[in-house]
Amino acid sequence: MNIYFACSITGGRQFEPIYQIITKSLLDAGHTVPTAHLAGENVINLEGVVEPREVYTRDVNWIKGCDALVAEVSTPSHGVGYEIALALSIGKPVLCCYKSGLKVSKMITGNTNEKLSVVPYRDGDQAASAVIDFVNTL
């Protein structure tokens, strides 16, 4: 499957190790993740040279072409929220996972869209397991 992975870039990178665990678990399971580079420690430099219009066009096309979107939402991010809403609006299944105990936007936790799953996790293993479980149900 083609899975779009969404995570905070400019809003904060404190969950970068989790981003890496999630993308690695998807890739190891044989999925295509066009945004796997977003989990890398060099992402600020990589994305910093790409023009905003190019990022928008590229990412919208990736979302349109994906089978599902997986978002790590522990760190608030305008871009991730936009990507989630876009994916849901075009009927894509979406998983939002976040570190247990953190406050997450009520626009996500209160959303009753049948295509949206919201799952807390305790650690990287549990996050990876939630992601693989979600993808396996599609």
Secondary structure as UniProt FT lines:
FT   STRAND          2..6
FT   TURN            14..15
FT   HELIX           16..28
FT   TURN            29..30
FT   TURN            34..35
FT   HELIX           36..39
FT   TURN            41..42
FT   HELIX           43..48
FT   HELIX           52..65
FT   STRAND          68..72
FT   HELIX           78..89
FT   TURN            90..91
FT   STRAND          94..99
FT   TURN            100..101
FT   HELIX           106..109
FT   TURN            114..115
FT   STRAND          116..121
FT   HELIX           124..136
//
